[in-house]
Amino acid sequence: MTMLQKDKFFLEEALQKRKCLIDSILRDDKFVNKIHCISEEMIRCIESGNKILFCGNGGSAADCQHIVAEFIVKLSNFRRSLPAIALTANNSIITAISNDFNYDYIFVRQLEGLAKPGDIFIGLSTSGNSQNIINAVDYANNNKLLSISVTGNKLCKLSEIAQESIIIPTSDTQLVQEIYLMSFHIICETIDNFYLSR
């Protein structure tokens, strides 16, 4: 087998793996309904004058900023800016909290200053066991925010304690991230359709 043939085989295998995962999600009414329900919760939150706060670590931190950009700016069509904050975006705040307090509290400390009852807090964690996100979900639950975790399908703390959970049906980190980004694009598109239809 030539190098080109090997590369083509690998590419086809990688694409097939993703197709199988998406096919399994399409057959899962609970997953589809969860995405729909969370879209509705976000619309209610925004319509009530509240906001959505996102957090994550590593690649998930970057994904938070990507998702928030879709809310603040636009996805595909022009509509009003939607209130969302990525708690991963301010390096000065994150490093100050890490230095003066503890890295496990980089999100809690921001929620103390920015969040209010009725807001939605979303923690992205492929492992579902990131302590700084667990702490933030605990804060959200105790301060009248709706907490939503987004994780892979391994048994984890976050999906146990969050009020709502999106569980991506794989333990492959990169696939979890790809699917939750796709899911939030669909959620944002659903919200866009709500505002564009008014």
C-alpha positions in Angstrom: 0.0 0.0 0.0 1.4 3.4 -1.0 1.6 6.4 1.4 -1.2 8.1 -0.6 -3.4 5.0 -0.3 -2.7 4.8 3.5 -3.6 8.5 3.9 -6.8 8.0 1.9 -7.7 4.9 4.0 -7.0 6.9 7.2 -9.1 9.8 6.0 -12.0 7.6 5.1 -11.8 5.7 8.4 -11.8 9.0 10.3 -14.8 10.4 8.4 -16.7 7.1 8.8 -16.1 7.2 12.6 -17.7 10.7 12.7 -20.6 9.7 10.5 -21.3 6.7 12.8 -21.4 9.0 15.8 -23.7 11.5 14.2 -26.0 8.7 13.0 -26.2 7.3 16.6 -27.2 10.8 17.8 -29.9 11.1 15.1 -31.4 7.9 16.4 -31.3 9.1 20.0 -34.5 11.0 20.6 -33.4 11.9 24.1 -30.3 13.7 22.8 -32.3 15.5 20.1 -34.9 16.5 22.7 -32.2 17.7 25.1 -30.8 20.1 22.4 -34.3 21.4 21.7 -35.1 21.9 25.4 -31.8 23.7 26.1 -32.5 26.0 23.1 -35.8 26.9 24.7 -34.2 27.5 28.1 -31.7 29.8 26.5 -34.4 31.8 24.7 -36.3 32.1 28.0 -33.2 33.3 29.8 -32.4 35.9 27.1 -36.1 37.1 27.0 -36.0 37.5 30.8 -33.0 39.9 30.5 -30.5 37.3 31.7 -27.3 36.0 30.2 -25.4 32.8 29.4 -22.0 32.1 30.9 -19.6 29.5 29.4 -16.4 28.0 30.8 -14.0 25.2 29.9 -10.3 24.3 30.0 -7.8 23.9 27.2 -9.5 23.3 23.8 -12.9 23.7 25.6 -11.8 27.2 26.7 -11.3 28.2 23.1 -14.6 26.6 22.1 -16.4 28.7 24.8 -15.0 31.9 23.1 -16.0 30.5 19.7 -19.6 29.8 20.8 -19.9 33.2 22.6 -18.8 34.9 19.4 -21.8 33.3 17.6 -24.1 34.7 20.3 -22.7 38.2 20.5 -22.0 38.8 16.8 -24.1 36.4 14.6 -24.1 32.9 13.3 -25.4 33.1 9.7 -27.9 36.0 9.7 -28.0 39.4 11.2 -30.1 39.7 14.4 -29.8 41.4 17.8 -26.7 40.7 19.8 -27.4 38.0 22.4 -26.0 38.2 26.0 -23.2 35.7 26.5 -19.9 35.7 28.3 -16.9 33.3 28.0 -15.3 33.1 31.5 -12.1 31.9 29.7 -11.3 35.1 27.8 -9.6 37.4 30.3 -6.1 36.3 30.9 -5.5 38.9 33.6 -8.5 37.7 35.6 -7.6 34.0 35.2 -4.0 34.4 36.2 -4.8 36.7 39.1 -7.3 34.3 40.6 -4.8 31.4 40.0 -2.0 33.3 41.7 -3.9 35.0 44.5 -6.4 32.2 45.3 -6.4 28.8 43.5 -6.9 27.6 39.9 -9.8 25.6 41.0 -11.7 28.8 41.6 -11.0 30.7 38.4 -14.7 30.4 37.3 -16.4 30.6 40.7 -14.7 34.0 41.4 -16.0 35.3 38.1 -19.5 34.0 38.7 -19.5 35.8 42.1 -18.9 39.1 40.2 -20.9 38.6 37.0 -23.7 36.1 37.5 -27.2 36.8 38.8 -30.2 34.6 39.5 -31.9 33.4 36.3 -28.6 33.3 34.3 -27.5 30.1 32.6 -24.1 28.6 33.4 -22.6 26.1 30.9 -19.5 24.0 31.7 -17.7 22.2 28.9 -15.5 19.3 30.0 -14.7 16.3 27.9 -13.7 14.3 31.1 -16.6 15.7 33.2 -14.2 15.8 36.2 -12.6 19.3 36.0 -12.6 20.6 39.5 -12.8 24.2 38.6 -16.0 23.5 36.6 -17.4 21.3 39.3 -16.9 24.2 41.8 -18.6 26.5 39.4 -21.6 24.2 38.9 -21.9 24.0 42.7 -21.9 27.8 42.9 -24.5 28.0 40.1 -26.8 25.5 41.8 -26.6 27.4 45.1 -27.3 30.8 43.6 -30.3 30.2 41.4 -28.6 29.8 38.0 -29.5 27.0 35.6 -26.4 24.8 35.4 -25.7 22.8 32.3 -22.8 20.4 31.8 -21.5 19.2 28.5 -19.3 16.0 28.7 -18.3 12.8 27.0 -20.1 9.6 28.0 -17.7 8.4 30.8 -19.1 8.3 34.3 -18.3 11.7 35.7 -19.1 14.1 38.5 -20.4 17.0 36.3 -23.3 15.1 34.7 -24.3 14.0 38.2 -24.5 17.5 39.8 -25.6 19.7 36.9 -29.3 20.4 36.6 -29.1 19.6 32.8 -26.5 17.6 31.0 -25.6 17.1 27.3 -23.7 13.8 27.2 -21.9 13.2 23.9 -22.0 9.4 23.3 -18.3 8.9 22.9 -15.2 9.0 25.2 -12.9 10.2 22.4 -11.9 13.7 23.4 -11.6 15.2 20.0 -15.0 13.8 18.9 -16.7 15.1 22.1 -15.4 18.6 21.3 -16.4 18.3 17.6 -19.9 17.2 18.5 -20.5 19.8 21.2 -19.4 22.6 18.9 -21.8 21.3 16.3 -24.6 21.0 19.0 -24.1 24.6 20.0 -24.1 25.8 16.4 -27.5 24.1 16.1 -28.7 25.6 19.4 -27.5 29.0 18.2 -29.2 28.5 14.8 -32.4 27.5 16.6 -32.2 30.7 18.7 -31.5 32.7 15.5 -34.6 31.3 13.9 -36.7 32.4 16.9 -35.5 36.0 16.6 -35.6 36.1 12.8 -39.2 34.9 12.8 -40.5 37.7 15.0 
